[in-house]
Amino acid sequence: MAKGTVSKKMRANGMTWIYRFQTTRPSDGVRVENTRVIGLVKDIGSSAAVAWKEVGRLGLDNHLERQLGNKPTFRELAEHFREHELKKVSGVRVKAPETVETNELLLDRWILPRWGEKTASEIKPLEIESWFETLTSTPQLKNKKPLAWSSITKIKSAMAQVYKHAQRHELIPAAIDKDGKPTNPVLLARSEAGSGYEAAVVTPEQMMVILRELHTPDTRLERTLALLHAATALRPEEAFGLKWQDIDWQKGQINIRRGWSKGKETAGKNEGSMTQVAMHPALSQALKAWRRESLYHRDSDWVFASSKAKGKTPRSAGVAGQDYLRPAAVKAGVILARYRGRFGWHNLRHSLATFLAANEISLSIIQSMLRQAKPTTTAIYTHRVNAAQMAAQGKFLDAINVTSAVA
């Protein structure tokens, strides 16, 4: 078995030691390269010798291409999960790149440093629960602040997935609860239900004010963005990932083919979300009006291209939301000027769902518009309720006085 290599790479937190090694991909037998973060150079040292020592201490040189023992450590299970579940490229429930990145971060930063060397079957629910309480009550890492319970929810989910994966692959016995269902110590550990955060919802009257605030020659892009999000419930990464060629003007639909997040193109949230979204004539007119004004109007151009990047990339969702949508929402009375909580394009997704539910639009139509169901369910509704989706979207556009006469 190859030993692998260690090297230094500059990352957001500073110069970092990286461990590279190869494993055999189960799906096709191909040898593929894997990387693991060893730690910061300033914490470990600058010589390769100390980096290798840390590789051994962390157990990163256990590539798991051997049969696991009767009592595998949590790290061994986590690495098996990483290679056979997170990194798989085909089969059932392939993970989106952002999901893989998030889970690896949670494992490397929080879970493995605490539980990696413990025998997985000996980790007790009360131990995990006590750890959650420590993380939420004492300063953590550079921020010197306790974690929010919303972060604990993510950590708990990632840790539970490792156990479920190990049980499914029969690496450890599946514990059975009183209802006869497999469980694990993570699920038995109690935690608070998230952060108590509730998304601010924009009413149609408030949306009218937001659109009016953005109705200037210099903010046509931002106004169109706001209208698109509000009327379609697109996720921000989907809206910013649109190209003009994705819009089917004849059929009245927008084809979701990619996402754009954290400065790069992504494959989108999941397979079920990569479908068509209804485009009412009023929304179509607004998009056509923006295309006439945009410098980047070719089929291959981004719909919301960044002028700073000369059209090579889309606008930054965070900057556009912070600098334009948020101030307009303050003017509309959605949030206070001193409000420091989360508010952005995703709130408009919540808002449309709330409006539709309040106006007796069926749950099946709302789910299909938000594309939140399983891929098979979403596929059924995509064609069956397309006319109903159009009518539902038109009802919202009428409520905010946007008609097909938009110029």
Secondary structure, DSSP 8 states (H G I E B T S, - for coil): ----EEEEEEETTEEEEEEEEEEE-TTT--EEEEEEEEEEHHHH-SSHHHHHHHHHHHTTT--S-S---SS-BHHHHHHHHIIIIIT--SSTT---HHHHHHHHHHIIIIIHHHHTTSBGGG--HHHHHHHHHHHTTS-BTTTTB---HHHHHHHHHHHHHHHHHHHHTTSS--EE-TTS-EE-HHHHS----TT--------HHHHHHHHHHT-SGGGHHHHHHHHHHHHH---HHHHHT-BGGGEETTTTEEE---EEETTEEE--S-GGGSSEEE--HHHHHHHHHHHHH-S--STTSBTTB-TTTTTSSB--HHHHIIIIIHHHHHHTTSS-TT--S--STHHHHHHHHHHHHHTT--HHHHHHHHT-S-HHHHHHHHHHTHHHHHHHHHHHHHHTT--TT--
